[in-house]
């Protein structure tokens, strides 16, 4: 059986926006949570790639630094 993984990239420097896009609130939740919910419907495993300096909220996904 083939399994599929999805990856959310959250490791940018935010140099143009000035703050991390993944942490922006939309409908009361960080964008990264919305992305994970959508991705989970299509894949077997979800990974978040992040920089060490990004303070991600508690996520139900494997975080890779």
C-alpha positions as CSV (number, residue, x, y, z in Angstrom):
1,X,0.0,0.0,0.0
2,X,1.4,3.4,-0.9
3,X,1.0,6.2,1.6
4,X,1.2,9.9,0.7
5,X,2.6,12.7,2.8
6,X,1.9,16.4,2.7
7,X,4.3,19.2,3.7
8,X,3.5,22.7,4.9
9,X,6.5,25.1,4.6
10,X,6.7,27.6,7.4
11,X,10.3,28.5,7.5
12,X,10.5,31.8,5.6
13,X,12.1,35.0,7.0
14,X,8.9,37.1,6.6
15,X,11.1,39.9,5.2
16,X,8.4,41.4,3.0
17,X,5.4,41.0,5.3
18,X,7.2,41.6,8.5
19,X,5.6,38.7,10.4
20,X,5.0,35.0,9.7
21,X,2.1,34.4,7.3
22,X,1.5,30.9,8.9
23,X,0.6,32.6,12.2
24,X,-1.8,35.2,10.8
25,X,-5.3,34.7,12.2
26,X,-8.2,33.9,9.8
27,X,-11.6,33.0,11.2
28,X,-10.1,33.0,14.7
29,X,-7.4,30.4,13.9
30,X,-3.8,30.6,12.6
31,X,-3.5,30.0,8.8
32,X,-1.3,27.0,9.4
33,X,-4.1,25.2,11.2
34,X,-6.4,25.8,8.2
35,X,-3.7,24.5,5.9
36,X,-3.2,21.4,8.0
37,X,-7.0,20.6,8.1
38,X,-7.3,20.9,4.3
39,X,-4.2,18.8,3.7
40,X,-5.2,16.0,6.1
41,X,-8.2,15.3,3.9
42,X,-6.0,14.4,1.0
43,X,-2.9,12.7,2.5
44,X,-1.9,10.0,5.1
45,X,0.7,12.1,7.0
46,X,1.4,15.8,7.4
47,X,4.7,17.4,8.1
48,X,5.4,21.1,9.0
49,X,8.9,22.4,8.1
50,X,9.7,25.4,10.2
51,X,12.6,27.5,11.3
52,X,13.7,27.4,14.9
53,X,12.7,31.0,15.5
54,X,9.1,30.5,14.6
55,X,6.9,29.9,17.6
56,X,4.3,27.6,16.2
57,X,1.2,26.9,18.2
58,X,0.5,23.3,19.3
59,X,0.0,21.4,16.1
60,X,-1.4,17.9,15.4
61,X,1.4,17.3,12.9
62,X,5.1,16.3,12.8
63,X,7.2,19.5,13.0
64,X,10.6,19.3,11.3
65,X,13.1,22.1,12.1
